[in-house]
Amino acid sequence: MRKVLLWILAIIITLLSAAYQRLTGPTYPFSGKVNFLGQEIKFRLPRSAENTENCQVVVSLPENLVGKVKGYLRFKRHKTDQTWNILAMEAEQDRLIGFLPKQPAAGKLDYYVHLVNGSQEISLTGEKPLIIRFKGPVSSPILLAHIIIMFLAMLFSARAGLGAVNPNEDPVRLARWTALLFFIGGFIFGPIVQKMAFGTFWSGFPVGHDLTDNKSLVAMLAWIAALASGRRKLIKRGWVVAAAIITLVAYLIPHSLLGSEFKW
């Protein structure tokens, strides 16, 4: 019964970390609302797009503002002194639609979305621009396998850590499964996904500073150290707990933070 409860707790930890990582990542759509001309406008703007076509940006208008409000996009390449480009958005029923030009894999654009009515104007993103990163198309089966295996690794990591603090349970098998899953998900499928999306197999240490790659590396090393702690005797429970904590901290770092970036 205790083992069942520990599995349930491990599942809860995994699901919470997955939700947190999903919602805090820099490529997750930027949602918000503004008040313009006495009306509330809700929006959801993209921060990631495939580079097979231009990226559509859509703003839905309240019924009272349809036909009264125009919009435009202002954008430039990220981290460049390029002048800002202006592109008018087209009105389609109750929506304003604009398109950001597609960029090379890992290419980024800074952009604003402005709404205008006569002399009144508002930026949906405020004073700071949004950053959108473009990527190449990734095979759905490969991406799905990568995601599933990485979160199975997180699940087994949490369960191994909980098992290590249970004196009646040997965490060795769980630790081995965790290390194996991290290797398959982070160092086989991960580089394949990275290559498809951004044109490189690895952009973490020592060749780059991609935190997604680096946190996979740190977690993998932590589990190797935990397993190595028991080479001549029983695995040390403290090392397993430490590896599980390191893994949890790594998963709480937003996905794609300091990710691959095209150098203009």
LINGIKA-V785884 format. One record per pair of residues at least 12 apart in sequence whose ideal C-beta (glycine too) atoms are under 6 Angstrom apart, sorted by the first residue. I is the first residue (numbers start at 1). GAP is how many residues later the second one is. D is the distance in Angstrom with one decimal. If there is no record, write none. Layout:
[[I:GAP:D] [I:GAP:D]]
This chain:
[[6:156:4.6] [10:145:5.7] [10:148:4.0] [10:149:3.9] [10:152:6.0] [13:145:4.4] [14:140:4.9] [14:141:4.5] [14:144:5.9] [17:234:4.5] [18:133:5.8] [21:234:5.1] [24:230:4.3] [25:229:4.5] [25:230:4.3] [25:231:5.3] [26:230:5.7] [26:231:5.8] [27:20:5.1] [27:21:3.7] [27:229:4.8] [29:15:5.0] [29:17:5.7] [30:15:4.7] [30:17:5.8] [30:100:5.6] [31:13:4.7] [34:88:5.9] [34:90:6.0] [36:79:5.8] [36:86:5.0] [37:80:5.9] [39:23:4.6] [39:25:5.6] [39:26:5.4] [43:16:5.3] [43:81:5.4] [45:85:5.8] [46:86:5.9] [47:85:5.2] [48:85:5.6] [49:85:5.5] [50:87:5.4] [51:51:4.6] [51:54:6.0] [51:83:4.1] [52:85:5.9] [54:45:4.1] [54:47:5.6] [54:48:5.2] [55:45:4.4] [56:43:5.8] [57:41:4.8] [58:37:5.5] [58:39:5.3] [59:37:4.6] [60:34:6.0] [60:35:5.3] [61:33:5.3] [66:28:5.0] [68:49:5.8] [69:46:5.3] [69:48:5.2] [70:46:4.9] [71:18:3.9] [71:25:4.0] [71:44:5.1] [72:14:5.8] [72:16:5.0] [72:17:5.8] [72:42:5.3] [73:14:4.6] [73:25:4.4] [73:38:5.9] [74:12:5.7] [74:38:4.5] [75:25:5.9] [75:34:5.0] [75:36:3.8] [76:34:5.7] [77:187:5.3] [78:30:3.6] [78:32:5.2] [78:53:5.9] [80:184:5.2] [103:31:4.3] [104:158:5.3] [105:30:5.8] [105:31:4.5] [105:93:5.0] [105:94:4.8] [106:92:4.4] [106:154:4.3] [106:155:5.5] [106:156:4.2] [107:27:5.1] [107:155:4.1] [108:23:5.6] [108:25:4.9] [109:23:5.3] [110:19:4.0] [110:21:5.8] [111:18:5.6] [111:19:5.6] [112:13:5.5] [112:17:5.3] [135:62:4.1] [136:60:5.6] [136:61:5.3] [138:55:5.6] [138:58:4.5] [138:59:5.2] [142:50:5.8] [143:50:5.8] [145:44:5.5] [146:39:5.9] [146:43:3.9] [146:47:5.1] [149:32:5.7] [149:35:5.5] [149:36:3.4] [150:35:4.1] [152:29:5.3] [153:25:5.9] [153:28:3.7] [153:29:4.6] [153:32:5.5] [154:97:5.6] [156:18:5.7] [156:21:4.9] [156:22:4.2] [156:25:6.0] [157:21:4.8] [157:87:5.1] [157:90:4.3] [159:15:5.6] [160:14:3.7] [160:15:4.9] [160:18:5.3] [160:80:5.6] [160:84:5.9] [161:80:5.3] [161:83:2.6] [164:73:4.2] [164:76:3.9] [164:77:4.9] [171:69:4.9] [172:63:5.1] [175:51:5.6] [175:52:5.8] [175:65:5.4] [178:45:5.5] [179:44:4.1] [182:37:5.9] [182:38:5.0] [186:30:3.7] [198:62:4.0] [203:57:4.8] [204:13:5.7] [209:49:5.4] [210:49:5.4] [210:50:5.8] [211:42:5.8] [211:46:4.7] [211:47:4.6] [212:44:5.9] [215:35:3.8] [215:38:5.5] [218:32:5.9] [219:28:4.6] [219:31:4.9] [222:21:4.0] [222:24:4.4] [223:20:5.0] [226:13:4.2] [226:14:4.9] [226:17:4.2]]
